[in-house]
Amino acid sequence: MPNLIKDAFFCSCSSIHYADDEEIIEILADVAAESSSSGDDSEEEQVEHPKFVGFIDVIDEYADEDFKSHFRLNRKTVDYLITRYNENDQNHSRTMSGKPKIPAKTMIYMYIWYLSNTITYRQLANLFGVTKSTTWAIVRRVVAWIISIGYEFIKWPTGEAVEDTTRKFLQRKKVPGVIGAIDCTHITINAPKIDKHIYFDRKRNYSLVLQGIVDADMKFIDIYCGEPGSYHDFRVLKRSAFYRKAENSVENLFPNSTFILGDSAYPCKNYLIPVFKDYGSLTEQQIRFNKIHSSARIVVEKAFGLLKGRFRRLLKFTEHKDLCAVTHLVASACIMHNICILKNDDTFIVEANESVELEPVSVSESDISGDRRNELFIQLLRGNV
């Protein structure tokens, strides 16, 4: 089941459809509706703990600066989500387990507060005056809703969007034909009960891998999450829906010979250009090529940094042992990341000028090996951009 959900969702996000959208949403809704009592990371609430009263009113009285310091989002972005939540699914505020209805505002506040901080479910429940089991259900329900609208915000560029992102990469980074950059990052988790050894990564943590492809504006255009932390980046790529689509229909994804950039972990392909691997024998020109390549590729590293800086829950999942739930929370954070960028909720992003100028050099035709990387290598070194 986890793999089915992973593939179905990530195909949907990148406009690579292998499953019906209604079926995807139904699967996610079923997962979100699971009772907290069925998870290993929930506990019976036999002891009543003091709960705050009127915390929503306190939040509403926050100054904008205080609001953002707690939620890591602008108030306008949160209000947009509350409005969308009400418009798209009024049933999300229905009675849960015979208890009073939970307003949409409360549910969105709880989800964002949990995602943006390292608070536990018990602490979150006490803050918002509900039980821990209700808190668990609310967070998972909002996660499922965020994922159900994810195709609106994480999508592969087509038409004018392709021209727009290639133009930005060319203007900002001096590299022509680029529509994105790919990389992986690790999401630290508790040791799973099953096959935990394959989740033990090179930094001696248990983790899941998040693969992301981002455009020139640091928006995710494709994501894939859930593979074990011990897997190499290229192995993760080969297991993703994106790879299957790129291998079988490269012209549809990469019109006009466009491509994405990757680090040395990836192979050179028609649609994917990595840096030259440095075994200590790179030429001066190859070193300079790697610098300008890295300058353009840095957008994906910045995107991961911004994602984890804003949504601190992704730094470590301390309660969850349900890997499917973790995967969905990470996916929802990526969607939220794109929503923030689209809503200009990026006030603490400082875009540095990372471009590297290459002086034109003389290159003979015998230096061209015929692959895409060498074609770009020659183009850059000849000063054609």
Secondary structure, DSSP 4 states (H G I P E B T S, - for coil): -HHHHHHHHHHHHTT--SS-HHHHHHHHHHHHT--GGGSTT-----S-----SSHHHHHHTS-HHHHHHHHSS-HHHHHHHHHHHHHH-GGGGS-STTSPPPPHHHHHHHHHHHHHS---HHHHHHHHTS-HHHHHHHHHHHHHHHHHTGGGTS----THHHHHHHHHHHHHH--TTEEEEEEEEEEE-PPPSSSGGGGB-TTS-BEEEEEEEE-TTS-EEEEEEEEETTS-HHHHHHTSHHHHHHHH-HHHHSGGG-EEEE-TTSPP-SSEEEPPP-SS---HHHHHHHHHHHHHHHHHHHHHHHHHHH-GGGG--SS---HHHHHHHHHHHHHHHHHHHHTT--TT----------------GGG--SSHHHHHHHHHHTT--
